[in-house]
Amino acid sequence: MVKKRASFCRCLIAAVLAFGLFFPARLFAQQFDFSKELKFAQYLQEKELPSEALYVLLHIDTTHLTRAQKDSLFYQAGWAGYSSQKLDTSARYLNMVSPVYPLYNKSRFFAAYDKAFLGKADTASVLLEALPLTDSIALELRYLQLAGFSLLRRDYTAFRSYQSHFTYQSYIDSKEEQWMQLYYDKLHGFRHKSPVAAGLLSAVVPGLGKYYAGKKRQAIAAFLPVISLAALTYEAYRKDGVKSARFIGFGSIFSIFYIGNIWGSVLSVKIKQNEFNKEYENKILFDLHIPLRNFFN
Amino acid sequence: MAGAMSGNASVGPLRASGSLASSFAHCVHAGLTSDTTLTGQAEALYQAGRYFEATIAWDRILFDSQDSTELLTAVLGKTQCLKQQKNYDQAYAFLETWLAYPFPDSGQVRIHSQQILCAYLGGHFENVLSQVDRWSYLHHGVPPDARVLVLKILALNELRRWSEAAADYHQLIAGFHSDTALTDYYAHLPKQKSEAKAEKLSTFIPGAGQFYAGSPFDGLFSICIQAAGIYFGVLSFEQHYYLSAWLIGAALFGAFHMGGVHRAVVLVQHYNRRQMLAFNEKVRVQLLTLISARKGAQ
């Protein structure tokens, strides 16, 4: 019995010793491997292979990583996603960076920008508003970003509120502040044209609705075939009468073109408006991006 | 590059379970090979057709290793993966960065040959010529390998610089000292037709440009459709449908006439391209057969 107990104790001690020796070694090995993986991902990023870097980072096991290691991993994955233009992935991982990480602010700013680029300006604003900032330049940069996001949402009241904090003095974003003011003037002052008016104009003179919508070349392209078909229909009517196959044939084609032109004019107002919106959204996003890169890089 | 990320290479969530063998080398190669060396794993991925992951595995060797033999294998392995993904321009730029690395001369030669091949496959024929010109300077006066000269000849053909291509071809052929009489393809250069001539022909004789380009059916179709436009116009005019005569007959004729002229030019371009490719293929097969035969004899 005593022998058995002694043997059991020896086994227990051996197990404890083995665990004590093995576990730190295992942890050390994990940390060592993680650091190597991270460096490898950085190497790939430096070689302008962000997709490859992202692939490597996303295949790292996070189970045994410390908080700091996870932050480094999320930041790198977010940045690799940003560089490879996978903005959804970028936003997801940059958002996972914890506030204790030294590059937390940068992560948040870029996550917000990613969201705005993906058409989620609301989420982008929420991300930035919750950010605790003390540095005056960073604060002004945030006002610029928030003002830009407000313009993307067409929330002009919010824009004016953020714009009141612009100093137009910061070396980082003074030009972009002026640009935002200009974009606000353009977007706010944009005269919305009426699709109904465009349709009515095209009913009176084919193509005139498109001209009114701002599509001048399309107006000419619509006018010529409709007028030609009208002339052919008139000729068929004059020479062969209403019941002739010639009149019915040309009349039908003319009707299709005529109605199609009216419908096209109604749509062209919306298309032109979308083009205008897209143009200014691209300009806003471009001018939000430049000061971000200048400030954080 | 996103396109290259296919199949198992798709971006997934971070792995939150499993052992720390999650190091990339283990997780992507699992079940592929019993060879645990990175080189073996990269080759296994390549053999499995997982070129994107194989590229990363080769990159890992380039990142890790200091051994020049291993590095050379990795450079060539990665190049092979990029070529399989048809990323010839990326492969070209990648090889450029390794040209300056102090590999042994034989390694430098292999890298440079691959770079010239990538330039050719990427359709940058002027780059092929400039790289061949750099050859002697980069490799201490050593003349270019026969395969490189084949690429130069093919690139010259693509650029339709026939006389230079012929000179290089004859020089290369002379070096083989073949016992059997070889066909001199440059004695009969591929017949190249003139785009301007096709344009003029189609302008004045509808369909003639297409016949000249070697597409009689296109020519006949063009003649018929233009004739139909004229016929309709004349008939309508005679029946006093003046508007129909102009707006349908004349408009149809005009539109198809202009289209026919353009079509003739496009057909000549296609014809010339086909001729050149067929000629290039004959030259390529002949020269590569000679090179293989000489290597076999050695």
Contacts between the chains, C-beta under 8 A, distances in Angstrom:
chain1	res1	chain2	res2	distance
A	26	B	20	7.9
A	29	B	20	7.1
A	30	B	20	4.5
A	33	B	20	6.0
A	33	B	23	5.1
A	36	B	23	7.8
A	37	B	23	6.1
A	37	B	24	6.8
A	39	B	63	7.9
A	40	B	24	7.7
A	40	B	59	7.9
A	40	B	60	6.3
A	40	B	63	5.3
A	43	B	59	7.8
A	43	B	63	4.9
A	44	B	56	7.7
A	44	B	59	6.3
A	44	B	63	8.0
A	47	B	59	7.6
A	49	B	1	7.7
A	49	B	59	7.1
A	50	B	1	7.9
A	51	B	1	4.4
A	51	B	2	6.4
A	51	B	4	7.2
A	51	B	5	5.9
A	52	B	1	7.9
A	52	B	52	7.8
A	52	B	55	6.8
A	52	B	56	5.1
A	52	B	59	6.5
A	54	B	11	6.2
A	55	B	5	7.0
A	55	B	9	6.3
A	55	B	11	6.9
A	55	B	24	8.0
A	55	B	52	7.5
A	55	B	53	7.6
A	55	B	56	6.2
A	56	B	24	5.2
A	56	B	56	6.4
A	57	B	14	7.8
A	58	B	11	5.7
A	58	B	12	6.1
A	58	B	13	7.2
A	58	B	14	5.7
A	58	B	15	7.9
A	59	B	15	6.3
A	59	B	22	6.5
A	59	B	24	5.3
A	59	B	27	5.3
A	59	B	28	6.9
A	60	B	14	6.7
A	60	B	15	7.0
A	60	B	22	6.0
A	60	B	23	7.8
A	60	B	24	7.8
A	61	B	15	4.8
A	61	B	16	7.1
A	61	B	17	7.2
A	61	B	18	5.5
A	61	B	19	7.2
A	61	B	20	5.7
A	61	B	22	3.3
A	62	B	14	5.2
A	62	B	15	6.9
A	62	B	16	5.2
A	63	B	15	8.0
A	63	B	16	5.7
A	63	B	17	6.0
A	63	B	18	7.3
A	63	B	20	7.9
A	64	B	20	6.4
A	73	B	14	7.3
A	77	B	14	7.3
A	84	B	1	6.8
A	84	B	2	7.0
A	85	B	2	7.8
A	86	B	2	7.4
A	86	B	11	6.7
A	89	B	11	5.9
A	228	B	247	4.8
A	228	B	251	7.8
A	231	B	243	5.0
A	231	B	247	6.4
A	232	B	243	5.7
A	232	B	244	5.9
A	232	B	247	5.8
A	232	B	248	7.1
A	234	B	243	7.8
A	235	B	241	6.2
A	235	B	242	7.7
A	235	B	243	4.4
A	235	B	244	6.3
A	239	B	240	7.3
A	239	B	241	6.8
